[in-house]
Amino acid sequence: MALRLGSFDLKKLSIEKIYNAYFGMSPREQTAALVAAAVALVLIVVLPVWIASSRIGKLEREVAQGSKQFKDVVRAIEAYSARKADLQGLQKMLTAGYDASPSTTIEAIAEKTGLKDQIDSIKAKPVAPSDVLEESAVDVRLKKVRLEPLIDFLQAVENDPDKLLRIKMLDVKPRFDNKQELDASMTISTYKLLEGAPEGT
C-alpha cells in the first residue's frame, strides 16, 4: 500500500528525483528550498530534542529540589526527636532528682571528697516561688580548703547520680593567713517539677 499525502505519492519519491528537481530550479528557488529544508529539519529533529531536553532538565531540577526538601524534613524530624528526648530526660530528672534533704546530701559529698571538717555552715535559704518548679536552696560555707578538693566537691555536687543539685552562686577567696587555702561560699539548689505544670515547660 503506497503512502499518499493528498495527491503526493511518497513511494515515487527518490533522491534522484529530488536532485533533478533541485537543480532544475532557479538559483532563487534553490535558496528558498534550502531555507525550507533547514526549517523542516529544525521542526522535525532539533525542536523535539530541545523540548525533550528542556523537560528532562526541569524534571531533574524538581527531583533535586524534592530531595533537598525531603532531607530538610528528615533533619527537622531528627532535631525535634532529639529535643523531645532531652525534654523528657529533663522532666524525669526534675521529677525523680529532687532532694528533700540537701543539707544531708551535701555533708555526705563533703565527707566523700575529704572536706567534711572544712564545713563552716549549711543553712536553708528562702527562694522565690514559681508556678512551674519547686526549689529548695541552702547556703554552704567552707573554710581552709585546698583548690583540688574544692573542685572535686563542686563536680560531685553537680554530677550526683541520684539528686538534681545545681550550684547557683559561688564565691571563692584566698585566706589572708595562708594563700594556699581558700574560703568558699555557695548557694546550692534542688528542683522538682510541680504537679499540673504545663507539659513541655
Contacts in CASP RR format, 6 or more apart in sequence:
PFRMAT RR
TARGET T0000
AUTHOR 0000-0000-0000
METHOD contacts of the structure
MODEL  1
MALRLGSFDLKKLSIEKIYNAYFGMSPREQTAALVAAAVALVLIVVLPVW
IASSRIGKLEREVAQGSKQFKDVVRAIEAYSARKADLQGLQKMLTAGYDA
SPSTTIEAIAEKTGLKDQIDSIKAKPVAPSDVLEESAVDVRLKKVRLEPL
IDFLQAVENDPDKLLRIKMLDVKPRFDNKQELDASMTISTYKLLEGAPEG
T
2 9 0 8 1.000
2 10 0 8 1.000
2 11 0 8 1.000
3 9 0 8 1.000
3 10 0 8 1.000
3 11 0 8 1.000
4 10 0 8 1.000
22 30 0 8 1.000
22 33 0 8 1.000
23 30 0 8 1.000
25 33 0 8 1.000
87 200 0 8 1.000
91 193 0 8 1.000
91 200 0 8 1.000
93 164 0 8 1.000
94 133 0 8 1.000
94 164 0 8 1.000
94 191 0 8 1.000
94 192 0 8 1.000
94 193 0 8 1.000
95 192 0 8 1.000
95 193 0 8 1.000
97 162 0 8 1.000
97 163 0 8 1.000
97 164 0 8 1.000
97 190 0 8 1.000
97 192 0 8 1.000
98 134 0 8 1.000
98 136 0 8 1.000
98 163 0 8 1.000
98 164 0 8 1.000
98 190 0 8 1.000
98 191 0 8 1.000
98 192 0 8 1.000
99 105 0 8 1.000
99 136 0 8 1.000
99 163 0 8 1.000
99 164 0 8 1.000
99 165 0 8 1.000
99 190 0 8 1.000
100 136 0 8 1.000
102 136 0 8 1.000
102 137 0 8 1.000
102 138 0 8 1.000
102 163 0 8 1.000
102 165 0 8 1.000
102 188 0 8 1.000
102 189 0 8 1.000
102 190 0 8 1.000
103 122 0 8 1.000
103 124 0 8 1.000
103 138 0 8 1.000
105 160 0 8 1.000
105 163 0 8 1.000
105 165 0 8 1.000
106 122 0 8 1.000
106 138 0 8 1.000
106 140 0 8 1.000
106 157 0 8 1.000
106 165 0 8 1.000
106 188 0 8 1.000
107 116 0 8 1.000
107 119 0 8 1.000
107 122 0 8 1.000
109 153 0 8 1.000
109 156 0 8 1.000
109 157 0 8 1.000
109 160 0 8 1.000
110 116 0 8 1.000
110 118 0 8 1.000
110 119 0 8 1.000
110 142 0 8 1.000
110 153 0 8 1.000
112 156 0 8 1.000
113 149 0 8 1.000
113 152 0 8 1.000
113 153 0 8 1.000
113 156 0 8 1.000
114 149 0 8 1.000
115 142 0 8 1.000
115 145 0 8 1.000
115 149 0 8 1.000
115 150 0 8 1.000
115 153 0 8 1.000
118 142 0 8 1.000
118 143 0 8 1.000
118 144 0 8 1.000
118 145 0 8 1.000
119 140 0 8 1.000
119 141 0 8 1.000
119 142 0 8 1.000
120 141 0 8 1.000
120 142 0 8 1.000
120 143 0 8 1.000
121 139 0 8 1.000
121 140 0 8 1.000
121 141 0 8 1.000
122 138 0 8 1.000
122 139 0 8 1.000
122 140 0 8 1.000
122 141 0 8 1.000
123 138 0 8 1.000
123 139 0 8 1.000
124 136 0 8 1.000
124 137 0 8 1.000
124 138 0 8 1.000
124 139 0 8 1.000
125 137 0 8 1.000
125 138 0 8 1.000
125 139 0 8 1.000
125 187 0 8 1.000
126 137 0 8 1.000
127 135 0 8 1.000
127 136 0 8 1.000
127 137 0 8 1.000
127 189 0 8 1.000
130 194 0 8 1.000
131 194 0 8 1.000
131 197 0 8 1.000
132 193 0 8 1.000
132 194 0 8 1.000
132 197 0 8 1.000
132 198 0 8 1.000
132 201 0 8 1.000
133 191 0 8 1.000
133 192 0 8 1.000
133 193 0 8 1.000
133 194 0 8 1.000
133 197 0 8 1.000
134 191 0 8 1.000
134 192 0 8 1.000
134 193 0 8 1.000
134 194 0 8 1.000
135 189 0 8 1.000
135 190 0 8 1.000
135 191 0 8 1.000
135 192 0 8 1.000
136 189 0 8 1.000
136 190 0 8 1.000
137 168 0 8 1.000
137 187 0 8 1.000
137 188 0 8 1.000
137 189 0 8 1.000
137 190 0 8 1.000
138 187 0 8 1.000
138 188 0 8 1.000
139 185 0 8 1.000
139 186 0 8 1.000
139 187 0 8 1.000
140 184 0 8 1.000
140 185 0 8 1.000
140 186 0 8 1.000
140 187 0 8 1.000
140 188 0 8 1.000
141 183 0 8 1.000
141 184 0 8 1.000
141 185 0 8 1.000
142 150 0 8 1.000
142 153 0 8 1.000
142 182 0 8 1.000
142 183 0 8 1.000
142 184 0 8 1.000
142 185 0 8 1.000
143 183 0 8 1.000
144 175 0 8 1.000
144 178 0 8 1.000
144 181 0 8 1.000
144 182 0 8 1.000
144 183 0 8 1.000
145 153 0 8 1.000
145 181 0 8 1.000
145 182 0 8 1.000
145 183 0 8 1.000
145 184 0 8 1.000
146 180 0 8 1.000
146 181 0 8 1.000
146 182 0 8 1.000
147 182 0 8 1.000
150 172 0 8 1.000
150 182 0 8 1.000
150 184 0 8 1.000
154 167 0 8 1.000
154 170 0 8 1.000
154 186 0 8 1.000
157 165 0 8 1.000
157 167 0 8 1.000
157 188 0 8 1.000
158 165 0 8 1.000
158 166 0 8 1.000
158 167 0 8 1.000
163 190 0 8 1.000
164 190 0 8 1.000
164 191 0 8 1.000
165 188 0 8 1.000
165 189 0 8 1.000
165 190 0 8 1.000
166 188 0 8 1.000
166 189 0 8 1.000
166 190 0 8 1.000
166 191 0 8 1.000
167 186 0 8 1.000
167 187 0 8 1.000
167 188 0 8 1.000
168 186 0 8 1.000
168 187 0 8 1.000
168 188 0 8 1.000
168 189 0 8 1.000
169 185 0 8 1.000
169 186 0 8 1.000
169 187 0 8 1.000
170 184 0 8 1.000
170 185 0 8 1.000
170 186 0 8 1.000
171 184 0 8 1.000
171 185 0 8 1.000
171 186 0 8 1.000
172 182 0 8 1.000
172 183 0 8 1.000
172 184 0 8 1.000
173 182 0 8 1.000
173 183 0 8 1.000
173 184 0 8 1.000
174 181 0 8 1.000
174 182 0 8 1.000
174 183 0 8 1.000
175 181 0 8 1.000
175 182 0 8 1.000
175 183 0 8 1.000
193 201 0 8 1.000
END
